[in-house]
Amino acid sequence: MYKIRLMFILLLFVGWTSHAQDEAMKEAEKALRASTDLTWEANKELTANDFKGAGSDYTRAISKSGENVVAPFNLGTAYYNRESYGEAFGRFKQAGEKAGEKPQKHKAFHNMGNVFMKNKEYQKAVEAYKEALRNNPNDDETRYNLALAKKMLEKQQDEQKNDQNEGGDDNKDQQDQKDQNQDQNNEGDNQKDNEGEQNEDENKDKGDEGENGEDKPEENSEGDGDKKKEQQQKPNEGEQSEEQKQQPRPNQLSKQQIQNLLEAMQNEEKKVQEKMEARKVRGKKIKNEKDW
């Protein structure tokens, strides 16, 4: 009795499960039909250039049934024709994931390869076309696109190598220019240092010439007459200063300049001798006192 009851329960469970599956299948079929109907409506709207209405119906068709591969594929094609490649790729990928048959997978991956080609992503295009050929090895169009993608990929890689080499050359040129500028700066600094040393030597020479060339007043000189005479005998200081400024360094004096210096020294010596002679003539002061 217990076995009979158990078998009866099992039969009821199997029957209920079968009924539930049948109901699910019916619901799925119903949803697929509704999705297919919406897809047909969207196709007609797309033919009439009503992209907005077609896009809305394709989206509703996709949401109605996950088994409808045509709806995402057609929507992806519509986006592709409008050059909205990002949206197109998403729909083609969705169609490839839902597809259960090789012809559908082949079309989805073929179109994904086309999107990659438009975006110049040639490596990804090669992989997509290869996947398409795995599902349909006899498609000549996919084989041609694969060969083109490989050629474009090779060209792209060569251009990238050239860009890297040019970038390296540019960096080298920039470094050479930087080194050249540094050398020029160093030369400028050295030149400034040399000019500073030269100016310092010239100033020193001018100072020496000033000490030797000028007629300094003698200490304890007697009378303003002698001072005035000495001032009159002094050369023009402005002219002498200007002449000193034009004097080159001592080791660069010309013969004429040397002759001029000798004559100036002789004149100074002569002046000194004349002063000494004048003092001898004056002698001692005479007293003017009267004798008583």
C-alpha positions in Angstrom: 0.0 0.0 0.0 2.8 2.3 0.8 4.6 1.6 -2.5 1.4 2.3 -4.4 0.9 5.6 -2.7 4.6 6.6 -3.4 4.3 5.8 -7.1 1.1 7.8 -7.3 2.8 10.8 -5.8 5.7 10.5 -8.2 3.3 10.3 -11.1 1.6 13.5 -9.9 4.9 15.3 -9.6 6.1 14.2 -13.0 2.8 15.3 -14.5 2.9 18.6 -12.7 6.5 19.2 -13.9 5.7 18.3 -17.4 2.7 20.6 -17.3 4.8 23.4 -15.9 7.4 22.9 -18.6 4.7 22.9 -21.3 3.4 26.1 -19.8 6.9 27.7 -19.8 7.4 26.6 -23.4 4.1 28.1 -24.4 5.0 31.3 -22.7 8.4 31.4 -24.3 6.8 30.7 -27.7 4.2 33.4 -27.1 6.9 35.9 -26.1 9.0 34.9 -29.1 6.1 35.5 -31.4 5.4 38.9 -29.9 9.1 39.7 -30.2 9.1 38.6 -33.8 6.0 40.7 -34.6 7.7 43.8 -33.1 10.8 43.0 -35.1 8.8 43.0 -38.3 7.2 46.3 -37.4 10.6 47.7 -36.6 11.9 46.5 -40.0 9.1 48.3 -41.8 9.7 51.5 -39.8 13.3 51.3 -40.6 12.5 50.9 -44.3 10.4 54.0 -44.1 13.4 55.9 -42.5 11.6 56.1 -39.2 14.7 55.3 -37.1 13.3 56.5 -33.8 10.2 54.2 -34.2 12.3 51.3 -35.4 14.7 51.7 -32.5 11.9 51.7 -30.0 10.3 48.6 -31.5 13.6 46.7 -31.7 14.3 47.5 -28.1 10.8 46.2 -27.1 11.4 43.1 -29.2 14.7 42.4 -27.4 13.1 42.8 -24.0 10.2 40.5 -24.9 12.3 37.5 -25.8 15.9 36.6 -25.2 15.7 34.0 -28.1 15.2 36.7 -30.7 18.6 37.1 -32.3 17.3 39.0 -35.3 16.2 42.1 -33.3 19.6 43.0 -31.8 21.3 42.2 -35.1 19.0 44.4 -37.1 19.2 47.2 -34.5 23.0 46.9 -34.6 22.9 47.2 -38.4 20.8 50.3 -38.1 23.3 51.9 -35.7 26.2 50.9 -38.0 24.6 52.6 -41.0 24.2 55.7 -39.0 27.9 55.5 -38.0 27.0 55.0 -34.3 29.7 52.3 -34.0 29.7 52.0 -30.2 25.9 51.2 -30.1 26.2 49.0 -33.1 29.0 46.9 -31.6 27.0 46.4 -28.4 24.0 45.0 -30.3 26.1 42.8 -32.6 27.8 41.3 -29.5 24.4 40.7 -27.9 23.3 38.9 -31.0 26.4 36.7 -31.0 25.9 35.8 -27.4 22.2 34.8 -28.0 22.8 33.0 -31.2 22.6 29.2 -30.9 23.4 28.4 -34.6 26.7 28.9 -36.4 25.3 31.0 -39.3 23.9 33.6 -36.8 27.2 33.6 -34.9 29.1 34.0 -38.1 27.1 37.1 -39.1 27.4 38.7 -35.6 31.2 38.3 -35.4 31.7 39.4 -39.0 29.9 42.7 -38.3 31.8 43.1 -35.0 35.0 42.9 -37.1 33.6 45.6 -39.4 33.1 47.9 -36.4 36.7 47.3 -35.2 37.9 48.2 -38.7 36.0 51.5 -38.6 37.6 52.3 -35.3 41.0 51.3 -36.6 41.3 48.6 -34.0 42.9 46.2 -36.4 44.1 43.6 -33.9 40.6 43.1 -32.5 39.2 43.0 -36.1 41.5 40.2 -36.9 40.3 38.2 -33.9 36.6 38.9 -34.7 37.0 37.8 -38.4 38.8 34.6 -37.3 35.8 33.8 -35.0 33.4 34.4 -37.8 35.3 32.0 -40.1 35.3 29.3 -37.4 31.5 29.4 -37.7 31.5 29.6 -41.5 34.9 28.8 -43.1 33.4 29.2 -46.7 32.6 32.9 -46.5 34.9 34.7 -49.0 33.9 38.2 -47.8 35.0 37.4 -44.3 38.2 35.9 -45.6 38.9 39.0 -47.6 38.2 41.3 -44.6 40.5 39.2 -42.5 43.4 39.6 -45.0 42.7 43.4 -45.2 42.7 43.6 -41.4 46.0 41.8 -41.2 47.5 44.2 -43.8 46.2 47.3 -42.0 47.5 45.9 -38.7 51.0 45.5 -40.1 51.0 49.0 -41.5 49.8 50.4 -38.2 52.6 48.6 -36.3 55.2 49.9 -38.8 53.9 53.5 -38.3 54.1 53.1 -34.5 57.7 51.9 -34.8 58.5 54.8 -37.0 56.8 57.2 -34.5 58.8 55.7 -31.7 62.1 56.1 -33.7 61.2 59.7 -34.6 60.4 60.3 -31.0 63.8 59.0 -30.0 65.5 61.2 -32.6 63.5 64.2 -31.4 64.6 63.5 -27.8 68.2 63.1 -29.0 68.0 66.4 -30.9 66.5 68.1 -27.9 69.3 66.7 -25.7 71.9 67.9 -28.2 70.3 71.3 -28.4 70.3 71.4 -24.6 74.0 70.5 -24.5 74.7 73.1 -27.1 72.9 75.7 -25.1 74.8 74.7 -22.0 78.1 75.0 -23.8 77.1 78.4 -25.1 76.2 79.5 -21.5 79.5 78.2 -20.3 81.3 80.1 -23.0 79.4 83.2 -22.1 80.3 82.8 -18.5 83.9 82.3 -19.4 83.8 85.3 -21.6 82.3 87.4 -18.8 85.0 86.2 -16.4 87.7 87.1 -19.0 86.1 90.5 -19.5 85.9 91.0 -15.8 89.6 90.1 -15.4 90.5 92.4 -18.3 88.5 95.3 -16.8 90.1 94.7 -13.4 93.6 94.7 -15.0 92.7 97.8 -17.0 91.5 99.6 -13.8 94.6 98.6 -12.0 96.8 99.9 -14.9 94.8 103.1 -14.9 95.3 103.4 -11.2 99.1 102.9 -11.6 99.3 105.4 -14.5 97.3 107.9 -12.4 99.8 107.6 -9.5 102.8 107.9 -11.8 101.4 110.4 -14.3 99.8 113.0 -12.1 101.8 115.8 -10.5 100.9 115.4 -6.9 101.3 118.6 -4.7 104.5 118.4 -2.5 104.1 118.3 1.2 104.9 121.5 3.2 104.9 123.6 0.0 105.4 127.3 0.5 102.9 129.9 -0.6 99.8 129.8 -2.7 101.8 131.0 -5.7 103.6 127.6 -5.9 100.3 125.7 -5.6 98.8 127.8 -8.4 101.8 127.3 -10.6 101.7 123.5 -10.0 98.0 123.5 -10.9 98.7 125.4 -14.1 101.4 122.9 -14.9 99.1 119.9 -14.4 97.8 118.4 -17.6 94.2 118.5 -18.3 92.7 115.8 -16.1 89.6 115.2 -18.2 91.7 114.7 -21.3 94.1 112.5 -19.4 91.2 110.4 -18.0 89.7 109.9 -21.4 93.2 109.0 -22.8 93.7 106.6 -20.0 90.4 104.9 -20.7 91.6 104.2 -24.2 94.8 102.7 -23.0 95.1 99.0 -23.7 96.7 96.6 -21.3 100.5 97.2 -20.6 101.6 94.2 -22.7 99.6 95.6 -25.6 101.1 99.2 -25.8 102.1 100.3 -29.2 105.5 102.0 -29.9 103.9 105.4 -30.2 102.2 104.9 -26.8 105.5 103.9 -25.2 107.2 107.0 -26.7 104.4 109.2 -25.3 104.8 107.7 -21.8 108.5 108.4 -21.9 108.1 112.0 -23.0 105.5 112.5 -20.2 107.9 111.1 -17.6 110.7 113.4 -18.9 108.4 116.4 -18.6 107.5 115.5 -15.1 111.1 115.1 -14.1 111.8 118.5 -15.7 109.0 120.1 -13.7 110.4 118.8 -10.5 113.9 120.1 -11.3 112.4 123.6 -12.1 110.7 123.7 -8.7 113.9 122.8 -6.9 115.7 125.6 -8.8 113.0 128.1 -7.9 113.4 127.3 -4.2 117.2 127.9 -4.4 116.7 131.3 -5.9 114.2 132.3 -3.1 116.6 131.2 -0.3 116.0 132.4 3.2 113.5 135.0 4.1 115.0 138.6 4.6 114.2 140.5 7.7 113.2 144.1 7.1 113.9 145.4 10.6 115.6 148.8 11.0 118.6 149.3 13.2 118.2 152.0 15.7 
